[in-house]
């Protein structure tokens, strides 16, 4: 039986993947893992190594600690911003980021 750390982390990986609009096959290709292994991680049937955690967190653009414990000061905001940005093409994303930088400068 896999520990609750792995099953909780798997649930967070699943939620992050869905929030980003990634299919399991797409995330598998980004991480060089099999879709079956990702399924087993997401459902808590298998654990994973630090290297696998690192590859998944990079692909999902979150810190490893967020996947492991569900807390990190910036991730919920980043998830929301990424969800919005994923609606735009690269040119529009750059414009939105410029606007955010300008807002930050005047704050």
C-alpha positions as CSV (number, residue, x, y, z in Angstrom):
1,X,0.0,0.0,0.0
2,X,1.3,3.4,-1.0
3,X,1.4,6.0,1.8
4,X,-1.1,8.9,2.1
5,X,1.8,11.3,1.2
6,X,1.9,9.7,-2.3
7,X,-1.9,9.5,-2.7
8,X,-2.4,13.1,-1.6
9,X,0.5,14.2,-3.9
10,X,-1.1,12.2,-6.7
11,X,-4.4,14.0,-6.2
12,X,-2.7,17.3,-6.4
13,X,-0.8,16.3,-9.6
14,X,-4.2,15.3,-11.1
15,X,-5.8,18.6,-10.1
16,X,-2.9,20.7,-11.4
17,X,-2.9,18.7,-14.7
18,X,-6.7,19.3,-15.1
19,X,-6.4,23.0,-14.2
20,X,-3.8,23.5,-16.8
21,X,-5.9,21.7,-19.4
22,X,-3.3,19.0,-19.9
23,X,-4.2,15.5,-20.9
24,X,-2.4,12.6,-19.2
25,X,-0.7,11.8,-22.5
26,X,0.5,15.4,-22.9
27,X,1.9,15.5,-19.3
28,X,3.5,12.1,-19.9
29,X,5.3,13.4,-23.0
30,X,6.5,16.5,-21.1
31,X,7.9,14.4,-18.3
32,X,9.2,11.5,-20.3
33,X,7.0,9.1,-18.3
34,X,4.3,6.7,-19.4
35,X,0.7,7.7,-19.2
36,X,0.1,4.5,-17.3
37,X,2.6,5.4,-14.7
38,X,1.1,8.9,-14.4
39,X,-2.3,7.3,-13.9
40,X,-0.9,5.2,-11.1
41,X,0.7,8.2,-9.4
42,X,-2.4,10.3,-9.7
43,X,-4.6,7.6,-8.3
44,X,-2.2,6.9,-5.4
45,X,-1.4,3.3,-6.6
46,X,2.4,4.0,-7.0
47,X,4.9,6.2,-5.3
48,X,7.7,8.1,-7.2
49,X,11.3,9.2,-6.9
50,X,12.6,12.7,-6.3
51,X,13.6,12.8,-9.9
52,X,10.1,12.0,-11.1
53,X,8.7,14.6,-8.7
54,X,11.1,17.2,-10.1
55,X,10.1,16.4,-13.7
56,X,6.4,16.6,-12.9
57,X,6.7,19.8,-10.9
58,X,8.7,21.5,-13.7
59,X,6.1,20.4,-16.3
60,X,3.3,21.7,-14.1
61,X,5.2,24.9,-13.2
62,X,4.9,24.5,-9.5
63,X,7.4,23.8,-6.7
64,X,7.9,20.3,-5.5
65,X,6.7,21.2,-2.0
66,X,3.3,22.2,-3.3
67,X,2.9,18.7,-4.8
68,X,4.2,17.0,-1.7
69,X,2.4,19.0,1.1
70,X,-0.1,21.2,-0.7
71,X,1.3,24.4,0.6
72,X,3.4,27.1,-0.9
73,X,2.8,30.8,-0.7
74,X,2.6,31.5,-4.4
75,X,1.2,28.5,-6.1
76,X,-2.6,29.2,-5.8
77,X,-2.1,32.6,-7.3
78,X,0.2,31.2,-10.0
79,X,-2.4,28.5,-10.8
80,X,-5.0,31.2,-11.3
81,X,-2.7,33.4,-13.4
82,X,-1.6,30.4,-15.5
83,X,-5.2,29.4,-16.0
84,X,-6.0,32.9,-17.4
85,X,-2.8,33.1,-19.5
86,X,-3.4,29.7,-21.1
87,X,-6.4,31.2,-22.8
88,X,-4.1,33.5,-24.9
89,X,-1.6,33.1,-27.6
90,X,2.1,34.0,-26.9
91,X,1.8,37.6,-28.1
92,X,-1.2,38.3,-25.9
93,X,0.5,36.6,-22.9
94,X,3.5,38.9,-23.3
95,X,1.1,41.9,-23.3
96,X,-0.6,40.7,-20.1
97,X,2.7,40.2,-18.4
98,X,3.8,43.7,-19.4
99,X,0.6,45.1,-17.9
100,X,1.3,43.2,-14.7
101,X,4.9,44.5,-14.6
102,X,3.6,48.1,-15.0
103,X,1.1,47.6,-12.2
104,X,3.9,46.2,-10.0
105,X,6.0,49.3,-10.7
106,X,3.3,51.8,-9.6
107,X,2.4,49.8,-6.5
